Amino acid sequence: MDQKRFHLVHDEQPDRHVVYIKGELDLAAAEQFQRTVEPLASDASKPLVLRLEDLTYIDSTGIGMFVALLKTRHQLGAPFAIENVPPKVRRLFDLTGVSYFFSEMNDATERIGGQS
């Protein structure tokens, strides 16, 4: 698969929704991302986990969609986490100040969803 090509895989597990994001998450991929993830974001019965190990690029549109997911999940009182963030993407999250809110699922429960 072309590394730039955007691709999502939803793995519904008994205890969580896991979405694997591959390739570049940018304005061109926004509609596909939203079409797949929005229904999962509304399901407060299970934690929502985004796995990013195969994410090669993210722009401000992608970060904005992650923040929107965080807000939705917080309003529902539902856990949300981002896992396996590649170093380049983590650095971007750090530079934009969103890293703290995009906690790993293994971090303290109170941090999941940006709650303190």
Sequence and secondary structure as in RCSB ss.txt:
>XXXX:A:sequence
MDQKRFHLVHDEQPDRHVVYIKGELDLAAAEQFQRTVEPLASDASKPLVLRLEDLTYIDSTGIGMFVALLKTRHQ
LGAPFAIENVPPKVRRLFDLTGVSYFFSEMNDATERIGGQS
>XXXX:A:secstr
  TTS EEEEEEETTEEEEEEEEEESGGGHHHHHHHHHHHHT TTS EEEEEEEEEEE HHHHHHHHHHHHHHHH
HT  EEEES  HHHHHHHHHHT TTTS  TTS GGGGGG  
